[in-house]
């Protein structure tokens, strides 16, 4: 079929059986396939163009984008300025004459505020003039992020549920106290309309400059992972863009490098859409992928303190990490708001010091307690057997879907390192895992030995 209509000469009716993409000066044919194209191209005499599939790319008077494929198009179509065309797949609906709009895929619809875009200038503002929307503000990391952003002088809007915290035990009054210094917006991030309506009360006509998302599934269950790690996080982007958001800081996880679990797949899907949105040129992002958190490694402190053995899988060397404290991670996330070196980048980050195996963590804990090391080594095959059994039962009882997923989560964290994967070797690399901050795991263990795990409860994430 002819892709490039030429408008000057009379239009005969011609039919082709193969594509004829280059008609620079000949009369324009009528091209027939199966259904009408709804998009007339210009005010000049038009050929009748019909396609066998719907043409999903409307033509308008907006500026013409540069379309890149894999090899140059050697046949410019008119005397007007030509776009650069390179091919990797055929683009059967590229009709040059009228200017074309920018076309984006994946996020549909994400509508940008019609107010003047602040992307080029918000980083030059004083922090007090920069508005940051924080979602996931009452989570383990989120509350520290809010505190750090407030400390740095930003204008912070914290989105929270009416009942928040572990199993919803925190009231609105508790949340207001915990997030003091920020404007607290009680809303539901899983409902786009509700979130937009709630923000309208706080924002009015003013713009929001940055979204910081600390959302994460509390359980890691299949449906909850997609509801929170993908859908709710995406909702914050959709609504944020309507308020003029120019930058998005996403708290992701380093384990998405090897996605075997549903929450990892959900996070990766949103990461991909976030990067696609940045291709428009008026929007940037920073994706933060931290290693293990201190609290996830502190669950055995009280048990060992009471004389119980330290439990580990295999020989205790199956997985390694550079754990990071909540304060240090919150500081790094806050750096991403204005740091131009962190724009449109994936940022793995760990805490200071050497990477530690479970064996080394246990030895450190026994040393701090002044006890003789006592380990319980569990064969990793035990988990493999349990996962196989659960997968079999799910086929009979679908309601056990989450139980099977929890088993896979436990298996993953028992065997996979929380470090950067070296792209050259495909192996986890402590050397390639960046470090940040000053807090060490040893400092954390000492504090928990003295004060207990108050404020560090695992809640629904205890399986992790």
HELIX and SHEET records of a PDB file:
HELIX    1   1 UNK A  122  UNK A  124  5                                   3    
HELIX    2   2 UNK A  127  UNK A  129  5                                   3    
HELIX    3   3 UNK A  142  UNK A  151  1                                  10    
HELIX    4   4 UNK A  166  UNK A  168  5                                   3    
HELIX    5   5 UNK A  172  UNK A  178  1                                   7    
HELIX    6   6 UNK A  192  UNK A  203  1                                  12    
HELIX    7   7 UNK A  222  UNK A  225  1                                   4    
HELIX    8   8 UNK A  226  UNK A  232  3                                   7    
HELIX    9   9 UNK A  233  UNK A  242  1                                  10    
HELIX   10  10 UNK A  254  UNK A  258  5                                   5    
HELIX   11  11 UNK A  262  UNK A  277  1                                  16    
HELIX   12  12 UNK A  278  UNK A  280  5                                   3    
HELIX   13  13 UNK A  294  UNK A  297  1                                   4    
HELIX   14  14 UNK A  301  UNK A  305  1                                   5    
HELIX   15  15 UNK A  326  UNK A  338  1                                  13    
HELIX   16  16 UNK A  340  UNK A  342  5                                   3    
HELIX   17  17 UNK A  358  UNK A  369  1                                  12    
HELIX   18  18 UNK A  380  UNK A  396  1                                  17    
HELIX   19  19 UNK A  398  UNK A  400  5                                   3    
HELIX   20  20 UNK A  401  UNK A  415  1                                  15    
HELIX   21  21 UNK A  441  UNK A  451  1                                  11    
HELIX   22  22 UNK A  459  UNK A  463  5                                   5    
SHEET    1   A 2 UNK A  35  UNK A  36  0                                        
SHEET    2   A 2 UNK A  50  UNK A  51 -1                                        
SHEET    1   B 7 UNK A 183  UNK A 186  0                                        
SHEET    2   B 7 UNK A 155  UNK A 160  1                                        
SHEET    3   B 7 UNK A 131  UNK A 135  1                                        
SHEET    4   B 7 UNK A 210  UNK A 213  1                                        
SHEET    5   B 7 UNK A 247  UNK A 251  1                                        
SHEET    6   B 7 UNK A 284  UNK A 290  1                                        
SHEET    7   B 7 UNK A 345  UNK A 349  1                                        
SHEET    1   C 2 UNK A 310  UNK A 313  0                                        
SHEET    2   C 2 UNK A 375  UNK A 378  1                                        
SHEET    1   D 2 UNK A 320  UNK A 321  0                                        
SHEET    2   D 2 UNK A 356  UNK A 357 -1                                        
SHEET    1   E 2 UNK A 420  UNK A 421  0                                        
SHEET    2   E 2 UNK A 428  UNK A 429 -1                                        
END                                                                             
